[in-house]
Amino acid sequence: MLSGKHALVTGGGTGIGLAIAQALAEAGADVTITGRRAEVLQDAAGGVLHPLVMDVSDEASVVDGFSQAVDAWGPISIVVPNAGIAEGRALHKTDTEFWRRIMSTNLDGAFWTIREALKSMHEAGWGRVIAVSSIAGLKGLRGASAYTASKHGLMGLIRALSEDYLGSEITFNALCPGYVDTDIVTRNVQAISARAGIDEDAARAMMVEANKHKRLIAPEEVAAAALWLCGPGSQSVNGQAIEIAGGQF
């Protein structure tokens, strides 16, 4: 289905990003995965994906990374701004360094990633931008004001761009999953356990209960939605926040 397309997935070495990258590759796309850790990317690539070290919180790194990817594998047709930091902290305990770290990755990084991808999409006259947001992009997430603000900002960016490109063959959508069974959940379990003074099983149960269907979401479920947005019949889906959380929020 995607033969001849070049896709780039940020944060593609683990979790949701890796699941999306693998799904796109199985559909025939050439897929570049980016991240900050070369060894993680190499292990994830498995000779099928193209690993590229790139830090989305650094504008120069993003610009250079896209240049390398295009030179090696051709213009970008599909981009998945997925790299993100999911950490919670009460606002009165949030210093500027923490706030900027969240924003520089979750929002600035998505902005630079999309901007650079659009250069290729303009030339081709076709493109799919699929941002990995969160239910926190649609509602307030308790104890995570910086994260929630970054994901709301990402949703605003996607919706504005969808209006800018109405009538073109370039679409902009966001995936908004609930709690997904990835390493991020494992780290958050440990953080919640320490912060709340509860054991890790109880902390994990809190995340499971937060999903409407009372189970963690598999990364492949998110990947399936991304793949659909790249395929035939999805061209009229634009500017949407697709909830993958077991029910309505």
Helices and strands as residue ranges (DSSP letters): E 6-10, H 15-26, E 30-35, H 38-45, E 50-53, H 59-73, E 78-80, G 91-93, H 96-103, I 104-108, H 109-124, E 127-132, G 135-137, H 145-164, E 170-177, H 183-196, H 200-210, H 219-230, E 241-244
